Amino acid sequence: MIEIQNESRRLLDTEDGEDTGVRSEQDAYLDKVKNGKLFLASLAAVLGPLSFGFVLGYSSPAIPELSTIADPRLRLDDDEASWFGNVWMLYLGRVLTGLASGVTSLVVPLYISEIAHERVRGTMGSCVQLMVVTGIMGAYIAGMFLDWRWLAICCSIPPTMMMVFMCFMPETPRFLLSQGKRREAEEAVRFLRGPDAPAEWECARIEDASDDQGGSLGMADLKNPGVYKPLGVGIMLMLFQQLTGINAIMFYAETIFEEAHFKNSNVATVVVAAIQVVFTAVAALVMDRAGRKLLLILSGVSMCLSTAAFGVYFKLSSETHGNSSGLCLVESPLAEDPAAGLSWLALASMGFFITGFSLGWGPIPWLVMSEIFPSRVKGFASSVCVLTNWGSAFIITKTFQDLMDLLTSAGTFWLFSGCCALNIVFTILFVPETKGKTLEQIQTQFKGTPE
């Protein structure tokens, strides 16, 4: 204890004397941090989301090939194809990739949030979604040149690399301390923060917060505002992310562009994926400056307007063709199609939607989920959030074609637009700002007690 107190005084002595307290100690500590190995550990971890992105993107180029393949045992009809875009697959390989993807989407955001400090946690946490969309784009590009078998082999490269690299990365200090492994935790801190950062001070701070939080999860904790408030926020963030319609749109991206009168739908989907990569990277760069809440609101507005515009496009196209569903619109060459002049609206709507999603509702729900839960409930609460996300993704993707038949294409996109409007209201009223705060300060904020 004396050693830790001396370290605190040494940290404060490095300041100019104007500030005192925990925040000035933390700032002095962060000035000593070297981020090189932290970035290395994060890079190794996000190879998992990269492979996850390949899994998500695999179905878009593979479905057309499997739908027309000569072997009747491998040919898919429309109903079977709708099962192809989610984790409950017809084939054992897809089941295994679905299982691995579920584990990755839970563990990697938590791992990064626990090894990253608050100055870079937003950027590092956003790299999870950045790698997912990079993997999707990689699958789209590879699908233009490889058949479905070689594409599947290509998708196995990132998880193999992750398996090797993670063998050399440390466990998170918070987990090691929760297991009573103080020496190993200090070694992990030295690896992640560099030799100049005092590992004893950071471990002591984490232990103090863990002591305040108490023991394991019990039913009584569900009455604790420090538990049920972040759990409610996490669940609704994941639900609203899927209610934007993002997975339905991406899984059927090629079909959407074909019905929107684009001759080369393969190139169009690659362009969409590239937009997603670029603007997710932009979000990662500005996350720790602009804040989570502002980006969520701007993202929601963008998606609300773009899905409404997409609905207008399909409505006008269906009236032009006398087709109430808005699907199967192309009967004549593009140049002779009266609705071809509206193609710009479909392209602009898709680009605007992907841009908005990439800036906010793509990366931020996963980031906030990894930040808001106390240590003793983090595993359970995060699992509930991930289950909500992929359960709703499964339902929306599986019923997307049915929604198009029931509500028409225009009605389906207007429904997504209404959901985007609701997520704006939810963000304004209930989502806390976590920018620049330690995990312990965020959890204190939910309890409603002074920091």
N, C-alpha and C positions, 0 to 999 in steps of 0.2 A: 504493500500500500504506500509506503514511504517513497519507493522508487517511482510509482505512478504519479504521486503528488509532485515530486521533483520534476518529472517529465512535463507535467502540466505547466509548472512555473517556467520551465525552459521554453515551452511553446509560446507562452505569453510574452516572454522576454524578447521574442523575435518580432513582436508587433511594435508599433510606434507608441503604444501606451494609451491611445485614445479609447479603445474598446476593451471591455472586460467581459468575462462570462463564457458560457459554453460555445457560443457562436464564434467568438474571437479565437478560442482554442482550436475549434474546428478549421477555421480559415488558416491559422498558422500551420496546422497539421497538413492540410491539403497543399500548402505551398511547398512542402517537402516531398510530395508524392511524385513518383515517376510512373507514367502510364503505359510504357512500352509493353510490359508483360501482361498487363490488364487487357490491352488490345489483343494480344496474342491469344489469351485464354478465351476472350469473347469470340474471336475469329474461329477458333476450334469448335466452340459451342454452336455457332450459327451455321456450321456445315449441316447440322440436323435440319433446321428450317429450309436450307437450300435443297436438301433431298426431298423434304416435304413438298416444296414447290414443284419439283419434277413430278411427284405423284399427282398433284392437283392438275398440272398442265398436260399430263400424259393422255387423258381421256379425249381432249379436243382434237388432236391429230389422229388418234387411234380409232375413234368411233367410225369416221367415214370409211377407213380401210376395212375394219371388221364388218361393217354393214354390207360391203360389196364383195368380200373375199369369196373365192370359189369353193372353199371347203365348207359344206353346210354345217359342220359341227362348230365352226368358229364365226358363223354369220349371226349378226344381231338384228332383231326387229326393233321397232320404236320403243316398246315397253322395256325390253332388255337393255337398250341403250340408256334409258333413264336411270337404271340401276348402276350404270357404269361410272357415274360421276360422283360417287360418295364412298364412304369407308366400308359399307357392307357389300362386299363384292361377291361375284359369282365364282371367282377363282381363288384358290388358296393364297397365291402370291399377293393378290390385292387385299385379302384379309390381313396378311402379315404387314403389308405396308400401311394399311389403315391403323393397325395396332401401334406400330412404330411412330406413325405420325401423331397419334393421340398422345403418346408419352412425350414426344418431342415438344408438342405445343404446350404441354404443362410444365415440363422440367426446365427447358432452355430459358424462358423468360424469368423464372425464379432464380436460376443459377446466375444469370447476368445481373439481376437486380441486387443479389446478395454479394457479388464480388465488386460491383461498380460503386464509386462514390458519387455524391449528388451532383458534382460539376459535370459529369459525363454520363450519368445514368440514363438520361433521356435519349441521348444519341446512341449509346450502346443498346438500350432496350429497343429502339426503333429499328436496329439492324436485324432483329428477328423477322419483322415483316419485309424488310428490304431483301433479305435472302429468300424468303418465300416467293416474292414476285420475280426475283432474278431466276429462280428455279423454274417458274412457270414460263418465263420467256425462253429459257434454255430448252425446255421441252418443246415449245412451239417451233423454235428454229430447227432443232434436231429432227423434229417430225416432218419437216419439209424435205429432208434428205435421206432419212432412215425409215425402214419398215418397222412395224409395231414391235417385232421381236428385238431388233437391235436398239430400238428406242428404250425398251425396258432394261436392257443391259446398261445402256448409258446412264439411266436413272440410278443404277446401283453404285456409281463411282463416289458421289458425295458422302453417303453413309459409311462407306468403307474408309474414306479418309478421316471422317470424324472419329470412327472407332479407334483408329491408330493414334491420332493426335490427342484425344482426350485421356489416353493412358498417361500422358506426361503433364497434364494440367492438375492443379490442386483442387481439393474439395473446398466448399465455401467456408470462411471462418465462422459464420453464424452456426452452421450445421455442426462443425467440429466442437465449438463451445457448448452446444446443446448436448453433445455426447460426452462432455467432461474432458475433452482432449485439448487442454490449454496450450501445450507445447506445439502440437501440430497446427493449431489455429494461428499461433504467432508466426510459424514458418510460412503458412499460407499468406498471411498479411505481408510479410517481407517479400514474398515472391510477387504479389500483386501490386504493392505500393513502392517497391524499391528499398534499398538498404538504408536510406536516410530517414524514412518515415518510422516513427516510434510504434512498433507493433503492439507493445504492452498497453499503450494508451487506448488504441482502438479496441483491443480485446476487452479492456476494462469497461469501456463505454457500452459495448454490446452486452456484456454480462450484467451491467446495472439495469439496462432496459429489459433484459430477459427476466431478471429477478422481479421487476415491477409487474410483469405480465403474468406471473404465476406459473402453474404446472400445465398439465395436459388438458385437452378439450373435454368439456362436460356439457350436459344439456342446459345447465344454468347459464352457460356462456352465451347461448342464443338470445338471452334477455339483456345482454350487455351491449350498450350502444357501440362500444369499440369493436364488436363482432358483427352484430346484425346490420349496422349501417354500411360498412364496407362490403359486406356480403351482398346486400341488396343492390348497391351501386355496381359491383362487379357482374352480377347476374344480368342486370338490365343493359349494361354496356355490351355484353356478349350477345344478348338477344337483339338489341337494336342494330348491332353490326350486321347480323344476318338478314334482318328485316329490310335492309337497304336493297337486298336482292343481288348482292355482289357475286355470290357463288353461282347462282342460277345464270347470271349473265355471262360469267367467265366460262362455266362448264359448257355452255351452248354458244360460245362466242362465234364460232364459224357459221353456225346455222343462222344466228341473228344477222350477220353481215351478208349472207347469201340472200336472205329475205329483204335486206335493205338495199339490194340491187348492186352489190359490189362484185365485180367479175372474179377477182382473186381474193377469196376470203382468207386463205392462208397468210398472205402478206398483211391483210388487215388486222388479223389477230396478233401478229408479231408487232405491228405498230402499236396496238393497244397495250400489249405487255411492256413495250419499251417506255411508253408514257408512264405506266405504273412504276417501273423501276426508277425513272428519272425523278418523279415527284415524291416517291417514298424516300429517296436519297435526300431531296430537298427538305422534307419533313424531319429527317434525322439530324440534319445540320442545324435547323432552327428550333428544334424541340426544347432545348434548354435555355433558349432566349425568349421565344414567343410564348411558351407555356402550353400545357395540354388543353386547357379549357377553350382558349381562343381558337386553336386549330380545330377542335371538335366542332365548334359552332360554324366556322367558315366552311368546313368540310360538309356539314349537314345542309347548309344553304345551297352549296354547289350541287350536291346530289339531288336535293329536292327539286331544283329548277331543271336539271338535266333529265331526270326520269319523267317529269311532266312534259318536257319537250319531246322525249322519245315517244310518249303516249300520243302526243299530237301528230307526230310523223306517221305512226301506224294507223291512227284514225283516218287521216287524210288519204293514206295509201289504200286502205280497205274500201273507202268510199269510191276511189277512182276505179278500183277493180271489181267493185260489187262483192267483196269478200269480207264477211263480218268478222272473221277471226283475225285478219291481218297477216296470216301466214300463207306460205306457198304463193307469193305474190307475183313471181316472175313467170310469165307465160310467153312473152315476146322478147326480142333482143332489146338490150338496154337503150339503144338509140331511139327505138320506137315506143318506148314505155312512157306514158304521160306522167307517171309518178317519178320518173328518173330525176326530174328537176329538184325533187325533195331529198335526194341522196345526201346533200350537204348537211341537212338537218340531222339525219341519223348519225353521220360521222361526227358532227360537232357535239351532239348529245352524248355519244359514247365517250369521246375524248374528255368532255367536261366532267362526266360522271367519274371516270377513272382518275382524273386529276384530283377531284375533290376527295374521293375515297382514300387515295394514296397520301394526301396531306394530313388526314385526321383519323377517320374511322377505320382505316386499315391498321396502322401501327399502334394507335393510342390505347384501345381497349386492352390489348395484351400487355402493354407497358404499365398501365394503371393497375391491372390485376396483380402484377408482380410487386407493386409498391404498397398497397393499402392494407394488407392483412397482418395481424400480429403473428409472431413466429409460431405460437402454439396451435394456431388454427390455419396456418398458411397452406399446408398440404390438403386438408379437407376442403377449405373454402375455394382454393384454386381448382381443385378437381371438380367441384360443383359448377364453377364458371366455365371450365372447358367442356364439361358435359352439356351444359346449356348451349354453348356455341355450336358444337358439332351435332347435337341433337336437332337444333333448329335448322342447321345447314342441311342435314339429311332430309328433314320434312319439306323444306322449301325447294330443294333441288328435285326431290322425287315428285313433288306435286306441281312443279313449274309448268309442265306441258298441260296438266289438267286445268291449271289456272288460266292458261292461254285459251283453252277451249271454252271454259266457263265464262270468263270475263272479257274475252278477246285480248289481243296483244295490247291494245291501247289501255283497256281497263286494268290489266296486270301492272303495267308500268305506272299508271296513276295510283294504284294501291301502294306500290313501293314509294312513290313520291309522298303520299300521306304519312307513311312510316318515317320517312326522313324528316318531315316537319315535326313529328312527335319527338324524335331524338334531339332536335334542337332545343325544344322546351325542357326535356329531361336534363340536358347538359347544363342549361342556365340555372335550373333550380337545385340540382342535386349533386353534380359532379364537383369534387373539390380540386383546387389547384395544387399540384404536388411539385411544381418546379422549384429547384433549389433547396429542397427540404430533405433531411435525413429520413430514413425509413421510420425511425423512432418518433420524429416530429410529426410525420404524417399520421401515424397511429394515434398519437396524442390528440391531434386535431379532431378525429372522429369521436373520441371520448368526450370532447367538449371541455377539457381541462386546460389550464394555462400551460404553455410550452416552457 
